Amino acid sequence: MNPGMFREYDIRGIAGKDMTEDDVFLIGKGVGTFIREHSRSKLSVGRDCRLTSDLYSDKVIEGLLSTGCDVIDIGICPTPVLYFSIQHYNQEGGVMVTASHNPGEYNGFKLCIGLDSIHGKDLQKILGIINEKSFVQGKGSLSTADVVTPYLEFVENNINLAGPIKVGVDAGNGTAGVVAVPLFKKLNCEVYDIYCDMDGTFPNHEADPTVEKNMQDLIAMVKEKGLDIGIGYDGDGDRVGVVDEKGNIVYGDKLMIIFAREILSRKPGATFISEVKCSKIMYDDIEKHGGRAIMWKTGHSLIKKKMKEENAELAGEMSGHMFFADRYFGYDDATYASCRLLEILTKTGKKISELLSDVPRTYTTPEIRVECPDDKKFVVVQKITDYFRERYNVIDIDGVRVLFEDGWGLVRASNTQPALVLRFEAMSESRLSEIRNLVESTLADIQKA
């Protein structure tokens, strides 16, 4: 089995190449053994709509049952619905068969013990159990359940829209559309949807709303039909992308500003968690409105853990993961997050651009991905961190965020791909180019060395 599939916060690889049917069965046995060793046995299993997900779901369930785990198969659903099932059915953990926003040839697993993500060292423990074949034996039970219906009822009852709103939805042929579209209609939204039928070949574009080209059809629809908002989802429905009424993409840090202001109006002094890729403007805005803003590492597992430690009301990432503990369960749910945004828009009577009109203008890049092999990327990041630490102020909780008086530059290793992630922000376009050139040329020199 390819150990490179066991990443920081999930298991992910190319189906049939990195990950065979036999591997998936063994992963089921490894996860089941790990869960049983923690005195748990009741698990939900869900899956996305990838072409291999039905087979991989059957195989991972077979492995789990062989260790004595009792499984509820909840079928095809967004990842947040799997999380909801753990809460709703009082389960002790869960397995989601998904490769999230990765291209169609990938598949993988997101794992939970309780509502906590299994990540880091615990994923390596599962790999160790598999390599040693030290599996527990048992005979678990299998049942099925419809979780989508109670999920939709819960969210509908939790959300209160103050008036009509015109919404565009692009689910990228992943699993979110079949949940979000009926929900928005129940909430009396006027819904215009594209690519909301599930298709594991992702024929229209990759289901990743952080990539600008993937949002172009949604932007065109928002402009053409005069919609109030466009909402894009990733393949498994835990990340949201937003387009404002003018057709501009609104990234996760700007969404955090909107959400944090609303929460702080009810909960003064509340704590918020975000990550190293987010704008300084966002951290400043939260503090300015009386909140406590904490910068932390990128990654849904790491963010959820930090939220619990800090008792945060909300966390968010540039990539569109939004974790609401305020009025919700503290996990990343893109459908729920978009409902909260619709609620704010209808209650304030303002457009997204109006809600953000007083936010200072900065110049930013989107996430820039630079190819770098998995076995080299952390070494490269360490070298560039050491280089800049000697010359500038840096934040090094996750890669290196190099601080300048009028901007910053970031280099960190992706935890999901053989790549480095870069992002830049400055107070002027010319300064943005200068900072970017400095960091990228230094990185290029280090990679050549």
matplotlib code that plots the C-alpha trace (Angstrom):
import matplotlib.pyplot as plt

x = [0.0, 1.3, 2.0, 1.9, -1.9, -1.9, -1.8, -2.1, -5.9, -7.2, -6.4, -6.3, -4.8, -5.5, -8.1, -6.8, -3.2, -2.4, -5.5, -6.8, -10.0, -7.8, -6.2, -9.7, -10.7, -7.5, -8.2, -11.6, -10.0, -7.4, -9.9, -12.2, -9.4, -8.4, -12.0, -12.4, -9.2, -10.8, -13.7, -16.1, -17.9, -20.9, -20.0, -21.8, -20.4, -21.2, -19.8, -19.6, -20.6, -17.2, -17.2, -15.3, -17.1, -19.9, -17.3, -15.0, -17.8, -18.8, -15.1, -14.5, -17.7, -16.7, -13.4, -15.2, -17.7, -14.9, -13.6, -16.9, -18.0, -21.7, -22.3, -25.1, -24.7, -26.1, -25.4, -24.4, -24.4, -22.2, -19.5, -21.3, -24.3, -22.0, -21.0, -24.6, -25.5, -22.9, -24.7, -28.3, -27.9, -25.6, -22.8, -19.3, -17.5, -17.7, -16.1, -16.7, -15.6, -14.4, -11.5, -13.2, -12.2, -9.5, -10.0, -12.3, -9.5, -8.8, -10.7, -10.1, -11.4, -12.2, -12.4, -14.0, -14.0, -17.0, -17.2, -13.4, -11.4, -8.8, -5.6, -1.9, -0.3, -3.5, -3.7, -0.1, -1.3, -3.9, -1.3, 0.8, -2.1, -2.5, 1.2, 1.4, -1.9, -2.8, -6.5, -9.2, -11.7, -15.5, -18.8, -20.5, -24.0, -25.0, -28.1, -29.1, -30.7, -31.8, -30.0, -30.6, -34.3, -33.6, -30.6, -32.8, -35.4, -32.8, -31.2, -34.6, -35.7, -32.4, -32.5, -34.8, -34.8, -36.4, -37.4, -37.0, -33.6, -32.3, -29.6, -27.4, -25.9, -23.1, -22.3, -19.7, -21.6, -20.7, -23.0, -24.0, -26.4, -29.0, -29.1, -28.7, -31.1, -34.2, -33.2, -33.0, -36.4, -37.9, -36.6, -38.5, -35.4, -35.6, -33.0, -31.1, -28.9, -26.2, -24.2, -26.3, -26.8, -24.3, -21.7, -18.5, -16.6, -17.1, -17.7, -18.1, -15.2, -13.4, -15.5, -13.2, -14.7, -11.3, -10.1, -11.3, -11.9, -14.3, -16.5, -16.8, -20.2, -21.6, -20.3, -21.9, -25.3, -25.3, -24.6, -27.0, -30.0, -29.3, -29.0, -28.3, -25.6, -23.9, -22.9, -20.4, -19.6, -16.7, -17.1, -18.2, -20.0, -17.8, -16.4, -18.3, -17.4, -19.3, -19.9, -21.4, -24.2, -21.6, -19.9, -16.9, -15.6, -15.7, -13.0, -13.2, -11.5, -14.1, -16.9, -15.4, -15.7, -19.4, -20.1, -17.9, -19.6, -23.0, -22.0, -20.2, -23.4, -24.9, -21.9, -19.4, -15.9, -16.4, -13.4, -12.7, -10.1, -8.7, -5.6, -2.3, -3.6, -6.1, -5.9, -4.5, -7.6, -9.8, -7.9, -7.9, -11.6, -12.5, -10.4, -11.8, -15.4, -14.4, -13.7, -10.6, -8.9, -6.5, -4.3, -3.8, -2.7, -4.6, -6.6, -10.2, -9.0, -6.5, -9.0, -11.8, -9.4, -8.3, -11.9, -12.6, -9.5, -10.3, -14.1, -14.5, -17.9, -16.7, -13.6, -13.0, -10.4, -9.6, -10.6, -14.2, -14.4, -16.7, -17.0, -20.0, -20.2, -22.6, -26.0, -24.5, -22.1, -18.7, -17.9, -17.5, -20.8, -20.9, -24.7, -25.3, -22.7, -24.4, -27.8, -26.3, -25.1, -28.5, -30.0, -27.6, -28.4, -32.2, -32.1, -29.8, -31.4, -27.9, -25.9, -22.6, -20.6, -22.4, -21.7, -18.0, -17.9, -16.0, -13.3, -10.0, -8.8, -5.8, -4.3, -4.0, -3.3, -5.5, -3.8, -0.9, 0.2, 3.7, 4.4, 6.7, 7.1, 5.5, 8.9, 10.6, 7.9, 8.4, 12.2, 11.8, 9.5, 11.9, 14.7, 12.8, 11.5, 15.1, 16.1, 13.4, 13.6, 17.1, 16.0, 12.4, 9.7, 7.9, 4.9, 5.9, 3.0, 2.3, 5.0, 6.3, 4.3, 6.9, 5.7, 6.4, 5.0, 2.7, 2.0, 3.0, 3.9, 3.2, 4.8, 3.4, 3.3, -0.1, -1.4, -3.5, -1.3, 2.4, 2.5, 3.5, 0.8, 1.7, -0.3, 0.5, -1.2, -0.1, -1.5, -0.7, -0.4, 3.2, 4.1, 2.3, 4.5, 7.6, 6.8, 5.7, 8.9, 11.1, 9.4, 9.1, 12.7, 14.0, 11.8, 13.1, 16.7, 16.0, 14.3, 17.2, 19.8]
y = [0.0, 3.5, 5.2, 8.6, 8.3, 8.8, 12.6, 15.1, 15.1, 12.4, 9.4, 10.2, 8.7, 7.7, 5.0, 1.7, 3.0, 4.2, 2.5, -0.9, -2.7, -4.8, -1.7, -0.3, -3.4, -3.3, 0.4, -0.6, -3.2, -0.6, 2.1, -0.5, -1.7, 1.9, 2.7, -0.5, 0.2, 3.5, 1.6, 2.6, 0.6, 2.5, 4.2, 6.0, 5.5, 7.9, 8.4, 10.9, 10.4, 9.4, 6.4, 4.3, 5.4, 2.7, -0.1, 1.6, 2.1, -1.6, -2.6, -0.3, -1.4, -5.0, -4.2, -2.4, -5.2, -7.7, -5.9, -5.9, -2.3, -1.7, 0.4, 2.6, 3.0, 6.5, 6.3, 9.2, 12.5, 15.6, 15.1, 17.5, 15.2, 12.4, 14.6, 15.4, 11.7, 11.1, 13.8, 12.8, 9.0, 9.3, 7.5, 7.1, 8.0, 7.9, 7.2, 9.4, 7.9, 11.0, 12.8, 16.2, 18.6, 16.4, 15.3, 12.4, 9.7, 10.2, 8.8, 8.6, 8.8, 11.4, 9.7, 10.7, 9.5, 11.1, 14.5, 14.9, 14.3, 11.5, 13.2, 13.4, 10.8, 8.9, 8.3, 7.0, 4.7, 3.3, 2.8, 1.0, -1.3, -2.2, -2.8, -5.0, -6.7, -6.4, -6.3, -7.0, -9.7, -9.4, -9.5, -6.1, -5.4, -3.3, -1.1, 1.7, 5.1, 8.2, 11.1, 13.7, 14.2, 15.0, 17.1, 19.2, 19.6, 20.6, 23.3, 24.6, 25.0, 26.7, 29.3, 32.2, 34.3, 37.7, 38.0, 36.8, 36.4, 35.3, 32.6, 30.9, 27.5, 25.6, 22.3, 21.2, 17.9, 16.9, 15.9, 19.3, 20.4, 17.7, 18.9, 22.7, 23.3, 21.7, 23.4, 26.9, 26.2, 25.3, 28.5, 30.3, 31.4, 31.9, 29.3, 29.1, 26.0, 24.7, 21.4, 20.3, 16.7, 14.3, 13.0, 11.4, 12.3, 16.0, 16.8, 20.6, 21.7, 20.4, 20.7, 23.3, 26.8, 28.3, 28.1, 31.1, 29.3, 26.9, 29.8, 31.4, 29.9, 30.8, 34.4, 34.6, 33.4, 35.9, 38.7, 37.6, 36.9, 39.7, 37.4, 38.6, 35.9, 32.9, 29.9, 27.3, 24.0, 21.6, 17.9, 16.7, 19.9, 21.1, 24.1, 27.1, 29.6, 32.9, 35.3, 38.8, 40.5, 42.2, 38.9, 39.3, 36.2, 36.7, 34.6, 32.9, 35.7, 38.3, 35.8, 35.6, 39.3, 39.2, 36.3, 37.5, 41.0, 39.4, 37.0, 39.8, 41.9, 39.2, 37.8, 40.6, 39.4, 36.1, 34.1, 33.3, 31.0, 31.4, 30.3, 31.6, 32.3, 34.8, 38.6, 40.8, 42.9, 40.1, 39.7, 43.5, 43.7, 41.1, 42.8, 46.2, 44.9, 43.6, 40.0, 37.8, 36.6, 33.6, 32.7, 28.9, 26.1, 25.3, 22.1, 21.2, 18.7, 21.1, 24.0, 22.0, 20.9, 24.5, 25.7, 23.3, 24.3, 28.0, 27.7, 29.7, 30.6, 30.4, 29.4, 29.8, 29.2, 30.9, 27.7, 28.1, 25.8, 27.6, 26.0, 27.3, 26.5, 29.5, 27.9, 24.7, 21.8, 23.2, 21.4, 22.7, 22.6, 24.6, 24.3, 25.6, 28.4, 29.6, 29.6, 31.8, 34.2, 34.3, 35.0, 38.0, 39.3, 39.2, 40.5, 43.5, 44.1, 44.7, 43.3, 41.5, 44.4, 46.8, 44.7, 44.8, 48.4, 49.8, 47.1, 48.6, 47.7, 45.5, 43.8, 40.0, 36.9, 33.8, 30.7, 29.9, 26.2, 25.3, 21.7, 20.1, 16.3, 15.1, 13.8, 17.2, 19.9, 20.0, 20.3, 23.2, 25.0, 24.5, 26.0, 29.1, 29.6, 29.6, 32.0, 34.6, 34.2, 35.6, 38.7, 39.6, 39.0, 35.8, 33.7, 30.0, 28.1, 26.6, 27.2, 30.7, 34.0, 36.7, 40.1, 43.5, 46.9, 47.0, 43.3, 39.7, 36.6, 33.0, 29.7, 26.4, 22.8, 21.5, 18.7, 17.3, 17.5, 17.4, 21.1, 24.3, 26.9, 30.6, 33.7, 37.4, 40.6, 44.2, 47.8, 48.5, 46.6, 47.5, 46.4, 43.2, 42.5, 43.3, 41.0, 38.2, 38.5, 38.5, 35.4, 33.5, 34.1, 33.0, 29.9, 29.1, 29.4, 27.0, 24.5, 24.6, 24.1]
z = [0.0, -0.9, 2.4, 0.6, 0.6, 4.4, 4.5, 7.3, 7.5, 5.3, 3.1, -0.6, -3.8, -7.4, -7.5, -9.0, -8.9, -5.4, -4.0, -5.0, -3.8, -1.5, -0.1, 0.7, 2.5, 4.5, 5.3, 6.6, 8.8, 10.0, 10.8, 12.5, 14.6, 15.6, 16.5, 18.5, 20.4, 21.5, 22.9, 20.1, 17.5, 16.0, 12.7, 9.8, 6.3, 3.5, 0.0, -2.8, -6.4, -7.9, -10.2, -7.7, -4.5, -4.6, -4.8, -2.3, 0.2, 0.0, 0.5, 3.4, 5.1, 4.6, 6.4, 9.2, 9.8, 10.1, 13.1, 14.9, 14.0, 13.6, 10.5, 9.2, 5.5, 4.7, 1.0, -1.4, 0.4, 1.0, 3.7, 6.2, 6.0, 7.2, 10.1, 10.8, 10.9, 13.7, 15.7, 14.7, 15.2, 18.2, 16.4, 17.7, 14.4, 10.7, 7.4, 4.3, 1.0, -1.0, -2.5, -2.0, -4.8, -6.4, -10.1, -10.8, -10.9, -7.2, -4.2, -0.5, 3.0, 5.7, 9.1, 12.4, 15.9, 17.4, 15.5, 15.7, 12.6, 12.7, 11.4, 11.7, 14.0, 14.3, 10.5, 10.8, 13.6, 11.2, 8.6, 11.2, 12.1, 8.4, 7.8, 10.9, 10.1, 13.8, 13.2, 15.8, 14.8, 15.1, 13.4, 13.0, 11.9, 8.8, 8.4, 6.1, 6.9, 5.1, 6.7, 4.0, 5.1, 8.8, 7.7, 5.5, 8.1, 10.7, 8.5, 7.3, 11.0, 11.9, 9.2, 8.9, 5.7, 6.0, 2.4, -1.2, -2.8, -6.2, -5.9, -8.5, -7.7, -9.3, -7.6, -10.1, -10.6, -7.0, -4.1, -2.8, -5.4, -4.7, -1.1, -1.5, -4.3, -2.7, 0.6, -1.0, -2.6, 0.7, 2.1, -0.7, -2.7, -6.4, -7.5, -10.8, -10.9, -13.2, -12.9, -9.9, -11.2, -9.8, -12.3, -11.0, -14.3, -13.5, -17.1, -16.9, -14.6, -11.6, -8.5, -6.8, -6.3, -5.2, -8.8, -10.8, -14.1, -12.4, -11.4, -14.8, -15.8, -12.4, -12.8, -16.2, -14.9, -12.0, -14.4, -17.1, -14.8, -12.3, -9.3, -5.8, -5.2, -6.8, -4.8, -5.9, -4.1, -4.1, -4.9, -1.4, -0.2, 2.6, 0.8, -0.5, -3.2, -3.5, -6.3, -5.4, -7.4, -9.6, -10.6, -8.3, -6.4, -2.6, -1.0, 2.4, 4.4, 3.1, 4.0, 7.5, 7.9, 7.0, 9.3, 12.2, 12.2, 12.5, 15.3, 17.2, 17.1, 19.3, 21.1, 21.9, 22.4, 20.6, 19.4, 15.7, 14.1, 10.6, 8.8, 7.4, 3.9, 5.0, 4.7, 7.5, 6.8, 8.1, 11.4, 11.9, 11.2, 13.8, 16.4, 15.4, 16.0, 19.5, 18.6, 19.3, 16.1, 16.1, 13.1, 12.8, 10.5, 7.3, 7.3, 8.4, 11.0, 12.6, 12.5, 14.2, 16.9, 17.5, 17.6, 20.5, 22.4, 22.1, 22.3, 19.0, 17.5, 13.9, 11.9, 8.2, 5.5, 2.3, 0.5, 1.7, 4.6, 7.1, 10.6, 12.6, 16.3, 16.6, 16.2, 14.7, 15.5, 14.7, 11.5, 7.9, 6.0, 2.8, 2.4, 6.0, 5.6, 2.4, 4.2, 6.9, 4.2, 2.6, 6.1, 6.6, 3.1, 3.5, 7.1, 6.3, 2.9, 1.6, -1.3, -0.5, -2.1, 0.3, 3.3, 2.4, 1.2, 4.3, 4.1, 3.1, -0.4, -0.7, -3.6, -3.4, -5.5, -5.4, -4.1, -6.4, -6.6, -7.5, -8.2, -5.7, -5.0, -1.7, -0.5, -1.1, -0.3, 3.5, 3.1, 0.6, 3.0, 5.9, 3.8, 2.7, 6.3, 7.6, 4.8, 5.5, 9.3, 9.2, 7.2, 8.1, 10.7, 10.0, 11.2, 10.9, 12.4, 8.9, 6.4, 6.4, 6.3, 5.6, 7.1, 5.5, 6.7, 3.7, 2.9, 3.3, 1.3, 2.2, 1.2, 2.7, 1.7, 0.5, 2.7, -0.2, -3.3, -4.4, -4.4, -2.5, -1.9, -2.2, -1.6, -1.5, -0.2, -0.4, -0.2, -3.8, -7.1, -7.6, -4.0, -4.6, -7.6, -5.6, -2.7, -5.0, -7.1, -4.0, -2.5, -5.8, -7.0, -3.6, -3.8, -7.3, -6.2, -3.3, -5.5, -8.0, -5.3]

ax = plt.figure().add_subplot(projection="3d")
ax.plot(x, y, z, "-o")
ax.set_aspect("equal")
plt.show()
